[in-house]
Amino acid sequence: MNAPRTRVQRRPVHGVLLLDKPLGWSSNDILQKVKWLLRAEKAGHTGTLDPLASGVLPLCFGAATKFSQLQLEAEKTYEAIARLGQTTTTADAEGDVVLERAVDLAAITPERLAQVQAQFTGDIKQVPPMHSALKKDGKALYEYARAGVEVERPARDVTIHALDLTLVQDDQGHPAVKMRVTCSKGTYIRTLGEDVGEALGCGAHLRFLRRVETGGLEVSRCVTLQALEAMNDEERIAQVQPVDTLLHRHAVVTLGEQDAGRFLSGLRRRGSWADAPAVAVYGERPHALLGVGRVASGELIPERLLSPLEIQQILEGTPRPQASGILETL
């Protein structure tokens, strides 16, 4: 007879944990694992990272989930290795080999690589892979692919901000191209690797993929799952960074007591602020994040707001003493 499962006592956790996602885990599975480790009430991730990919995966808890869309929209940087001479059904190592071609290494000169870099840098069009979660008539493309059905996919506009290609060998000693890519959201690195292989005349498929940065958050700041599991509860909670970690590229507006309370009620405020499309708004006393908005023609317009309860819980979770002010004006 199985022993009864111990019920986890959940608690409010507000902030961002920067995880170095291990290979083999889906983004949702790793989110649920970390949520359980932190005993957090509410959690969400900032866009999926394939099971075959590792690297930066910001996990949002509590109030931070309100700003997860910012990371979804952010540009990202990847390191990848594409084996030359083979194409597969999935454009990566999971698929079956569908075509094998000889690789003319003598023709892949630094000058040729520079030409291909230029060809795929800037605004380009990509045809999404069949093995993807994009939907057609309410059904994911990978479901069609598993049934052996090819669906027409219109090319999509993406932006490659930077691309660096180097001729290397993969982990099995085969000729490959190492790619470092900074790109817009919606870019498929598998497709890019395949297209680079075609441009080099021999085809390719991805053997390795690692996200090293997303929206300015670098892998060097991340904790691994293995390290997190080895920590005690206090050490784990210490890994959770403040909610405004996601807002480091926002302009900052600080409001006095009365304006802070009205802003939290969803009211616009007027002031001498410069126009800005994205601002992080703080209360002065106590110093606390209130939410985000924008400034247009001297008017501060609320967009995403924290609740009074969330602010209270965040303040109580910090070493600074509880102060009166913002919360009393609501």
C-alpha positions in Angstrom: 0.0 0.0 0.0 1.4 3.4 -1.0 2.1 5.9 1.7 -0.1 9.0 1.6 1.4 12.0 -0.3 2.5 14.9 1.9 0.5 18.0 1.0 2.8 21.0 0.2 2.0 24.1 2.2 2.0 26.9 -0.4 3.1 30.5 0.3 3.2 33.8 -1.5 6.5 34.2 -3.4 7.1 37.3 -5.5 10.0 37.6 -7.8 12.1 36.0 -10.6 14.3 33.0 -10.4 16.8 32.8 -13.3 17.2 29.1 -14.0 19.8 27.4 -16.2 17.3 24.9 -17.7 18.8 21.4 -18.1 18.5 19.3 -21.2 15.5 17.0 -21.5 13.0 19.1 -19.5 10.1 20.9 -21.0 9.7 24.5 -19.8 6.4 23.7 -18.0 7.8 20.6 -16.3 10.8 22.6 -14.9 8.4 25.4 -13.8 6.3 23.0 -11.8 9.4 21.4 -10.3 10.8 24.8 -9.1 7.4 25.9 -8.0 7.2 22.8 -5.8 10.7 23.4 -4.4 9.9 27.0 -3.5 6.4 26.1 -2.3 5.1 29.0 -4.3 1.4 29.8 -4.8 1.6 31.2 -8.3 4.1 30.8 -11.1 4.7 31.2 -14.8 7.5 31.1 -17.3 8.5 33.6 -19.9 8.1 31.6 -23.1 9.1 28.0 -23.8 12.6 26.6 -24.3 12.7 23.2 -26.2 13.5 20.1 -24.2 16.7 19.7 -26.3 17.8 23.2 -25.4 19.5 24.4 -22.2 20.1 27.9 -20.8 18.4 31.0 -19.5 14.8 30.4 -18.4 13.4 33.2 -16.2 10.7 31.8 -13.9 8.2 34.3 -12.5 6.4 34.0 -9.2 3.5 35.9 -7.7 3.5 39.6 -8.8 6.3 39.0 -11.4 3.9 36.9 -13.5 2.2 40.2 -14.5 5.4 41.2 -16.4 6.4 37.9 -18.0 5.2 39.1 -21.4 8.1 41.5 -21.4 10.6 38.6 -21.6 8.4 36.8 -24.2 8.8 39.8 -26.5 12.5 40.4 -25.7 15.4 39.7 -28.1 17.4 36.5 -27.2 20.9 35.2 -27.8 21.7 31.6 -28.5 24.7 29.4 -29.1 24.1 26.5 -31.4 26.0 23.8 -33.3 24.6 22.5 -36.6 26.0 19.4 -38.1 26.7 19.8 -41.8 25.8 17.2 -44.5 22.6 15.8 -43.0 19.0 17.1 -42.9 16.4 15.5 -40.6 12.6 15.5 -40.4 12.7 17.8 -37.3 15.7 19.9 -38.3 17.4 18.7 -35.1 19.0 15.5 -33.7 15.6 14.1 -32.6 14.4 13.5 -36.2 15.2 10.8 -38.8 17.8 11.6 -41.4 16.1 12.4 -44.7 19.1 13.5 -46.9 22.8 13.1 -46.6 25.2 15.1 -48.8 29.0 15.4 -49.0 30.6 18.4 -47.3 33.2 20.3 -49.3 35.2 21.7 -46.5 37.6 23.5 -48.9 34.7 25.6 -50.1 33.7 26.7 -46.6 36.3 29.4 -46.3 36.1 32.3 -43.8 35.1 34.5 -46.7 32.2 32.1 -47.6 31.0 32.0 -44.0 31.1 35.8 -43.9 28.9 35.9 -47.0 26.4 33.5 -45.4 26.4 35.6 -42.2 25.5 38.7 -44.1 22.8 36.8 -46.0 21.0 35.9 -42.8 21.6 39.1 -40.8 18.9 41.7 -40.5 15.3 41.3 -41.5 14.7 37.9 -43.0 11.8 35.5 -43.7 11.5 32.0 -42.1 9.2 29.2 -42.9 8.3 27.7 -39.4 9.2 24.0 -39.0 6.5 21.4 -39.1 7.6 20.1 -35.7 6.6 23.2 -33.8 3.7 24.3 -31.5 2.3 26.8 -34.0 -1.4 26.0 -34.7 -3.3 25.4 -38.0 -7.1 25.2 -37.6 -6.7 24.8 -33.9 -4.2 21.9 -34.1 -0.4 22.1 -33.4 1.8 21.7 -36.5 3.7 18.9 -34.8 0.5 16.9 -34.6 0.1 17.0 -38.4 3.8 16.1 -38.7 3.4 13.0 -36.5 0.5 12.0 -38.7 2.7 12.4 -41.8 0.8 15.4 -43.1 2.6 18.4 -44.5 0.9 21.7 -44.0 1.6 24.8 -46.0 3.2 27.4 -43.7 3.6 31.1 -44.8 7.0 32.6 -44.3 7.2 34.9 -41.3 9.3 38.0 -40.7 12.0 37.8 -38.1 15.1 39.8 -37.3 18.6 38.5 -36.8 20.4 41.3 -35.0 23.7 39.6 -35.0 25.1 36.3 -36.4 28.5 34.8 -36.0 29.4 31.5 -37.8 32.5 29.4 -37.2 33.5 26.1 -38.8 33.9 23.4 -36.1 33.3 19.7 -35.4 30.4 18.4 -33.5 30.6 16.1 -30.5 31.0 13.1 -32.8 33.7 14.6 -34.9 31.6 15.6 -37.9 32.0 18.9 -39.7 29.6 21.5 -38.2 29.0 25.2 -37.9 28.9 26.9 -34.6 26.4 29.7 -34.5 26.0 32.6 -32.1 22.7 34.3 -32.8 20.9 37.4 -31.3 17.4 37.5 -32.7 13.9 38.7 -32.3 11.1 36.7 -30.8 9.6 34.0 -33.0 12.9 33.0 -34.6 13.5 29.3 -35.0 17.2 28.5 -34.5 16.5 25.0 -36.0 15.3 26.6 -39.2 18.2 29.0 -39.2 20.7 26.2 -38.9 18.9 24.3 -41.7 18.9 27.4 -43.9 22.6 28.1 -43.3 23.4 24.5 -44.2 21.5 24.9 -47.5 23.3 28.2 -48.2 26.6 26.3 -47.8 25.4 23.6 -50.3 25.3 20.6 -48.0 22.3 20.9 -45.6 22.5 20.8 -41.8 20.6 19.9 -38.6 20.9 21.2 -35.1 22.9 19.1 -32.6 23.2 21.6 -29.7 21.2 24.6 -28.6 21.8 26.9 -25.6 20.1 30.2 -24.7 22.8 32.4 -23.2 20.7 35.6 -22.8 17.2 36.8 -22.9 16.2 40.5 -22.5 19.5 41.4 -20.9 19.4 38.5 -18.4 22.5 36.4 -18.9 23.2 32.7 -18.2 26.0 33.7 -15.8 23.3 34.9 -13.4 21.4 31.6 -13.4 21.2 28.8 -10.9 21.0 25.2 -12.0 18.3 22.8 -11.0 20.9 20.5 -9.4 22.2 23.4 -7.2 18.7 24.5 -6.3 17.7 21.0 -5.2 20.8 20.8 -2.9 19.9 24.0 -1.1 17.8 24.4 2.1 14.6 26.4 2.0 16.2 29.7 3.1 18.9 29.4 0.4 16.3 28.7 -2.3 14.2 31.7 -1.5 17.4 33.8 -1.6 17.7 32.8 -5.2 14.5 34.6 -6.1 15.3 38.1 -7.4 13.1 41.2 -7.1 10.1 41.6 -9.4 11.7 44.6 -11.0 14.5 42.4 -12.3 12.2 42.1 -15.4 12.0 45.9 -15.6 15.7 46.9 -15.8 15.2 48.6 -19.2 12.3 50.7 -18.1 12.6 54.4 -17.2 11.8 55.1 -13.5 9.1 57.3 -12.1 8.8 57.8 -8.3 5.5 59.1 -6.8 4.7 60.7 -3.5 2.2 59.2 -1.1 -1.1 60.5 -2.5 -0.2 60.2 -6.2 1.0 56.6 -5.5 -2.4 55.7 -4.0 -4.3 57.2 -6.9 -2.0 55.6 -9.5 -2.6 52.2 -7.8 -6.4 52.9 -8.2 -5.8 53.1 -12.0 -5.9 56.9 -12.2 -3.6 58.9 -14.6 -1.2 61.4 -13.0 0.3 64.5 -14.5 3.9 65.6 -14.0 7.0 67.0 -15.6 8.2 63.5 -16.8 9.7 63.0 -20.2 7.7 60.9 -22.6 8.6 57.2 -22.3 6.9 54.1 -23.8 7.8 52.0 -20.7 8.2 53.2 -17.1 8.5 51.3 -13.8 6.6 53.2 -11.2 7.6 53.3 -7.5 6.1 54.7 -4.4 8.4 57.0 -2.3 7.3 56.0 1.2 7.7 53.1 1.5 9.9 52.5 -1.5 8.0 49.9 -3.4 7.2 48.9 -7.0 3.6 49.8 -7.9 3.5 48.7 -11.5 4.3 49.8 -15.0 2.9 52.3 -17.4 3.9 54.9 -20.0 4.3 58.6 -20.1 2.7 60.6 -22.9 2.6 64.5 -23.0 3.4 64.7 -19.3 0.7 62.2 -18.3 1.6 58.9 -16.5 -0.8 56.2 -17.8 -1.1 53.0 -15.7 -0.9 49.7 -17.5 0.0 46.7 -15.2 -0.4 47.3 -11.5 0.5 45.3 -8.4 -2.3 44.8 -5.8 -2.1 46.3 -2.3 -1.8 42.7 -1.0 1.2 41.9 -3.3 3.0 45.1 -2.3 2.4 44.3 1.4 3.7 40.8 1.0 6.8 42.0 -0.9 7.6 44.6 1.8 7.1 42.0 4.6 9.6 39.8 2.8 12.4 42.4 2.9 14.5 43.4 5.8 13.4 47.0 5.7 10.9 48.0 8.4 7.2 48.2 7.5 6.2 51.8 6.9 2.9 53.6 6.6 2.0 55.6 3.5 1.0 54.0 0.2 -1.0 51.2 1.6 -2.9 53.4 4.0 -4.1 55.7 1.2 -5.8 53.0 -0.8 
